[in-house]
Amino acid sequence: MGILWTIIIGFLAGVIAKFLMPGPNEPAGFILTTILGIVGAFVATFLGQAVGWYGPNQGAGFIGAIVGAVVVLFIYGMIAGRRTTTY
């Protein structure tokens, strides 16, 4: 149930992170944004457990998942922004 809860929270965090990070480097698709939000929630859960903020079976809270999603979206925007297509 913990992984399912992290996925649901990550989905919602990805949607909120999309609204918090508008700009030219934002990911184009809704599906990609929500997937990156889910990844951000897992990253926040892993880092929170490593630091000791969460117990072994606890997931990141909603705020932690949003912060993780924003960080992952920012990193993705930096990587995707470097790719330029010239014809």
URTA-V841502 format. One record per pair of residues at least 12 apart in sequence whose ideal C-beta (glycine too) atoms are under 6 Angstrom apart, sorted by sequence separation. I is the first residue (numbers start at 1). J is the second residue. D is the distance in Angstrom with one decimal. If there is no record, write none. Layout:
BEGIN
i->I j->J d->D
i->I j->J d->D
END
This chain:
BEGIN
i->48 j->60 d->5.3
i->45 j->59 d->4.8
i->18 j->33 d->4.6
i->45 j->60 d->4.3
i->44 j->60 d->3.8
i->48 j->64 d->5.9
i->14 j->33 d->5.2
i->41 j->60 d->5.7
i->14 j->34 d->4.1
i->17 j->37 d->5.7
i->44 j->64 d->4.4
i->44 j->65 d->5.3
i->14 j->36 d->6.0
i->11 j->34 d->5.1
i->14 j->37 d->1.7
i->13 j->37 d->4.7
i->41 j->65 d->3.9
i->44 j->68 d->3.1
i->43 j->68 d->4.7
i->10 j->37 d->4.9
i->41 j->68 d->5.7
i->10 j->38 d->3.4
i->13 j->41 d->5.6
i->40 j->68 d->3.6
i->40 j->69 d->3.3
i->7 j->38 d->5.5
i->10 j->41 d->3.1
i->9 j->41 d->5.4
i->37 j->69 d->4.1
i->40 j->72 d->3.9
i->39 j->72 d->5.3
i->6 j->41 d->5.2
i->36 j->72 d->5.0
i->36 j->73 d->5.5
i->6 j->45 d->5.8
i->36 j->76 d->5.8
i->17 j->66 d->6.0
i->16 j->66 d->5.5
i->20 j->70 d->5.9
i->13 j->65 d->3.9
i->17 j->69 d->3.9
i->21 j->73 d->5.3
i->25 j->77 d->3.4
i->6 j->59 d->4.5
i->9 j->62 d->6.0
i->13 j->66 d->4.5
i->17 j->70 d->4.7
i->5 j->59 d->5.7
i->2 j->57 d->5.9
i->10 j->65 d->5.7
i->14 j->69 d->5.2
i->9 j->65 d->4.7
i->13 j->69 d->4.2
i->17 j->73 d->5.3
i->25 j->81 d->4.3
i->2 j->59 d->5.6
END
